[in-house]
Amino acid sequence: MDLIQSKDQVIQRIIEYNDELKTNLKLQRNLKMAKHFFYDPVSELVGPSKFVGFSKSHFTSSGSLEGDGRLTQRRLLRFFSEPTPNSIESEKIRSKVLDLCSSYSLSPNKAFKVYIPNGWRMEPDIVNTTSVDLISEFLKRQFSIHDLRLIANKIT
């Protein structure tokens, strides 16, 4: 089984996973066992490492996904990393995983983790955020100069 070679391949596999999940009962059953979910900020979809880390996925006779998830995890970490715990990014993606699982009446693995593309960071929603929330978020992480200007304009 071939491992993915680029971040673009991962993104494509995340989209394919979500499309196939709608009609594939084996994938739906395997969803609750997934521990590592990777996020595409453009489509706002998530996919488990064992599926998105291979260029093609195959099932064993028992219905589980074929292949070693440890291999895919190592490869995927070339292009993705864990967001800061309790950050906006982390909470948003954890919510996506919970929503995905609940749409199939499942609960995710209790130890599940989420990953974002290297270098990606959510932009704060300056327009619809209160001043107190902006200051609180500012204290949690560093903003760019552009973000600081927007915050200053919002407060004044």
N, C-alpha and C positions, 0 to 999 in steps of 0.2 A: 504494500500500500504506500502510495507516494504522499509525502508531507507537503504542505503548502510551501511556496517559495517567496511570497511577498505579502505585504499588508493588503494590497488590492485583492489578492486571492482570498484572504480571510474575509474581507468585506463581502465579496461575492458569495462565499460559502455561508455567511450569516444570513444573507437574503434568501439563498436556496433553502437553508434549513427552515426558516420561517414559512416559506411557501410549501415545502414538503410536509411540515408538521401538521398542517391543516387536514391532511387526508391519510397520513401514515400512522396507523395505530402502534406500530413498533416504536417509532420515534416518540410518540406521546407517552408510552409506558416507560421509556428510558429517561424521559425528562426529569422525573423525580430523583433519579440517581446522579444527575450531573452535579459536579462540584465547582467547576470553573466556567464562568460565562464571560464572553467577550462582546464588547459593545461597539456598534457602528453609529457614530453621532449623526451621520447624514440621514440614514433610514430610521434611526432611533430604534433599532432592533438588537436583540441579543441572541447569541448562539453558544452552545456548550463546546468546550475544547475538543472533545473526542470526535465531534462532527466537523467543526470548522477547521480543525488542524490537518485534516487529510484532504487531498484534492478530490477524492471520491470516497464515499462511505459504503461499506458492505455490512450485512448482518450475518451473524452466526446462526446455526440451526436453532439455538435456544432463543433467538430474537434479540440478543444484545448486539451492540455495535462491535464490529471486528476491529482489532488494532489496539495498540498500547497507548492509553491516555497520557502516560508520562512522557512519551516521545513527542506527542503533539504539544503538550504543555511547554516543554523546553523550546520547541520551535516557535510557538506563538509568543513567547516572552522576548523574542527578538524585536517584535513589532508593537507589543502591548505591555502595560505595567499596571499594577494595582493603584487605584486612586488613593489619596490621603484618607484614612479612616474618618468617618463621620463628616466628610466634606460634601458640598453640594453634588459633586459628580458621583461620589460613592452612593449617596442616598437616592439619587435619581435612578441610577442603574440597578441598584438593589430593588427598587420599586418596579422597574421594568421586568425583572426576573420573577418577582412575586405575582405581578399581573399576568405574565405569560403562563406560569404554572396554574394560577387560579382559573384561567380561561379553559383549562382542561380538568378542572376539579382536583388539582394536585397541590401538594405542598412541596416546596423545594427541599433539597438536602439541607439539613440544619447547618452544615459546615460550608455552604456555598460561598464563593468569592467572585468578585467582579473585576474586570480589567478594561482599561481604556487605551486607545491608541497613544503611543509615546508622543509626548508634547502637546496633547489635546487638553484643553481646559474650557469649561463652560464659561460663557460670558454672563455676568450678573444681569438680571432683569431690572435695570435701573428705573425704568418708567413706572413699573407696577410694584415697586418695593418701598416700604416706609423708611424714613430716615433712621429709625432705631434699628431696623433689620439690616440696613446698609452698614451702619457703624459696627454692629455685631459681626457681620460677615467680614468686614475689614479687619477686625481684631483676630479672626480665625486664619486669614491668609493674606498674602500680598496681592495688591491690585497693580495693574499697569498705570502709567501716568494718565492715559486716556480715561481709564476707569475712575481715577481720583478726581479728574476734572468733572466728570459726569456726576459723581457723588457730591462734590462741592456745589455744583449748580442746583442739584436737587435739594440740598439742605438750606441754601440761601433763598 
